[in-house]
Amino acid sequence: QQAYVANSGLGDATLTAVNVAADGTATFSATAAYPMPTSFMQIARINSVDVGVGSSVRKMPALVQSTFKVTKVSGYWNKTMTLYGTQFGQTKAKPLMTISYNYNGYGDPKGYGTTTVSTINGSTKTVVQKQVCTTSTVDSFNNLPSGAITQTSGSNKYVTTCADTFYPANGAGAVIDVSQMDQLYLQMDVPSGNPKVLKSNDPNTSNRLYIGTSANDMPEVATGQKVDIFTSVPCGQTGYQAWEDGGNPVPAPVSNADFFYNVTGKCAFNQRPSETVLTQ
């Protein structure tokens, strides 16, 4: 109504439909009508002609916050994943979060270690999650603790258990405010790998990233694609992602990946611009 009147619209503007889908996408429809007075047609006693217009618009919610939580990291190679963001009106990307992994050097077939998740605010780095994995040899795989990882090499049996500590204790992981970010991308640095740097926005290396809806359904990013982090993080539900750090060629099943984490998005309309589409 306000836009109609502000543009010198005559007659009545009416909102006819509002629909909000499960993913938060909102669709609005409206009509406007005006009985246009006639001049010459009044000879035929047609004093007015109804003129009308219909319009619809669709708007999707935008990502304003993302929460990262490590589930399992493995391998002999140390590596670090960093979330970079570029604010609106700026050109230089700044680190917002890091997930660093250090191999414990135990020598088991797969290799496990310690993973540290930290948020970054300017020059301040804050640890929010630490996962410590410990491996030992056992005589049998009987009576293992829940979540234990078993491996066999020759006659040796290995059991790995991982313990998570959150800071604070009731924390959810790395909670990142991205409401002021125009661009986001993930970068994996693997000093011993080949390639050594993997980026979600680099078509040459993004195919080492897996994105899915469950731990068992994580398709590999197609070769030659740039990943839009804003759309790959789901709103209000848990998404699953993983990286192949370079030890295996791709394409390959997600079971070959080494770096697993969950990410949850919070979306809204009023904090970050999102695309509005005129559909009618």
N, C-alpha and C positions, 0 to 999 in steps of 0.2 A: 504493500500500500504506500509506504513512504517513498520508495523508488519511483512508483507510478506517478504520484503527485508531484514529486520533485522534477520529473521530466514533462510536466504540463499535461499529464494524461487526463482525459475527460471520461466521465462515467465511473464504473466500479471495477476494482481489481479484487479477485477472490482466490484465496488459497484452496485448491481442490483436493490435494493429496499430499501426505507426508509418509514416507516409509524409511525405516532404519533397518538395514539388513543385519545378519548375524555378525558380519565382520566390521560393523560400524559405519558402512557406507550409507549416506543419507540421500534420499531422492525427494525433491519437492516439485509439485506441479501447480500452476496457477493459470487463471484465465482473466481476461479483461474485456469488457463490453461497453459500447456507447451507442445510444440511438442517434445517429447522425441526421440532423434536420435536412430536408431536401428543399429545393427551390422549384425547378422546372417540373419535377415529378408530382408536385402538389396538384397539378392540373388533373392528374389521374387519382387524386385523393390519397397519394402516398406521401404522407407528411414526414416520415423518417425511415431510415434503413439501418438495421442493426449491424454494426461493425464489431467484429470480435477477433481476439488473438489468444492463442494458448502457448504456454512456455513451460519447459521442464528443465531442471538442473540437477546434476549429480555431483556430490562431493565426498571424497574419501578421507578418513581420519589420517593424520600424519604422525609418524613416530616422534615422540618427545622424550622417551626414556628407555634405556635398554639395560638389562641385568644379565651379566655373564657369570656362569658357575662351572668350574671344571668338574668333569666326571671321571676321566682317566687319561693319563699321558704316559707314553712308553717310548722305548728306543734307546740306542747307545749314544745318540747325538744330543747335545744340549741345544735348546732352541727357545725362542721368545716370540710370542704373538703380541702385536700392538694394535690397538684401535686408534686410528688417527681421524681427526675431524677438522674441517675448515669452517670457521664462522661466516655468517652472512657479511658481505662487504669486505672480507679479507681474502688473501690469496695463499697464505702459508698455513699448511696443516700442522696441528699440534697433537701430541700424544694425549690420549684420554684414559688409557688403561693398558696394562701389560700383564701377560701370563708367561712366566719364565719357568723352564724345566731344566733340572740338572740331574744327569744320570748318576746313580749311586755307585757304579763301578763294580757291582757284585759279580757279574759274569753269567747271569742266567740267560737262557736262550733269547727271550724277548727284550729284557732290560727295562728296569723301572727306576724311579728316583723320587725327587722332591719337586713339587710344582707350587709356585707362589703367584697369587693373583693380587694385583695392586691397582688402585685408582690413582690418577695423576691430575692434580689441579695446580697448574703453573709449575712451580719448582717443588711442590709438596707431593710426595709419594706415600700412599697409605696402604698397608697390607690389609686385605679383607678376607682372604682365604689362603690356607696352606694345606696341601695334600702331601703326606709323607707315606711312601710305599716301601715296605720292608720285605726282603726275600730271604728264604732259608731253605735248606734241603731237608727232606723228610723221608721216612721209610715207606709210608703209604699215604694215600689221599683220604683216609678214613677220618671221620669226625672233624671236618674242617670248619672254620668259622664262616659265617654268612658273607658272601661276596668275595671269598678267597679265589685267587687266580692260580690255576695249576698249569705246570709245564713239565715236559719230560725231555731229557737229552741223554741218549744212551741208557745207562742204568740209573741215572740220577733223576730224582723227582724234586721239583721246585714248587714252593708255595709262596705266593706274594699276597700280602694284605696291605690295604691302603686306609689311612685314617685322615679324615678331614677336620680341620679346625677353622672356625669362622671368627672374624673380628668385626663387631662384637659377636658374642656366642650365638645370638639369635639372628645373625646377619644372613642375607640371601646370596651374597656374592658381591660382585662389582656392579654397583648401581651407577649408571652414567646418564647424566642429563645431556640430551642431544637436541633440545628444543631450539637452540640458537645455531645449530650446525647446518650449513648449506650442503656439505659433502662429508661422507664417511667412507673409510675403507679399512680393511684389515691387512696387516703385513706380518708375514712369518719370516723371521731371520734364523737361518740354519747355517752357522759358520762352517760346519763340516759337510754340508750337503752340496748338491749340484742339481738345480741352481741354489745359490745361497740365500736369495731373497725371493719370496713369493708374495704376490699382492692380489687382493680380490678385484682390484680395478685394472689389472694388467691382463689383457687377453692371452698373453703367452704363458702365464703361470696360474691363472684363476682356476684351471681345470684340476688343480690339486686340492680344491676345496669341495667339501660335500655339504649339502644343505637338505634337510628333510623334516618330516613331521613326527618321526619316532626314531628310537635307537636302531630299529631294524629297517627303516625306510629313509635312507639318506642318499639320494642320487648324486652323482658327481656332476659338477658344473661342466657344461659342454665346452669343448675346446674353442677358443676364440671369443669367449664371452666376457663382458664386464659385469661384475656383480653389483647391484644396487643394494647396499646394506639397509637402506630405509624400507625397502619392500621385502627383503629376505628375512627380516625379524618380524615374527607374527605379533599381532596386537592381542594382548590379554591371554595368551597361552604360550606354552613352552615350545620352542623350536630346537632342533638338534643340528649341530654342525661338527665337522671334523676336518682335519688336514692330513694329507700324506706329505711327510716332510722331505721327501726326495730319495728315500732309500729304495723305493720300488717305482718302476715306470708306470705311467698312467696312459690310458684308462685302466682302472683296477677296481675290484670290489671294495666297499668301505671297510671291510674287515682288515684290509691291509693298512689302514690309516693308523696314525700314531698319536693324534692330538684331538681328544674328544671333549666337548663342552656343550652346555645348554645355554640358550639365550631366550629371554622373555622380553617382549616389548609392551610399552604403555603408549597408547595413542590418544590424541585429542584434536579438536578443531581449532581451539582458540590460542594455542601457544606457538604453533609453527605453520607457515603457509603450506597449503597442499593444493593439488590441482582441482579446479572446479571445471566441470564439463557441461556445456549447454547442449542438451540432447533433443530439444524441440524448439 
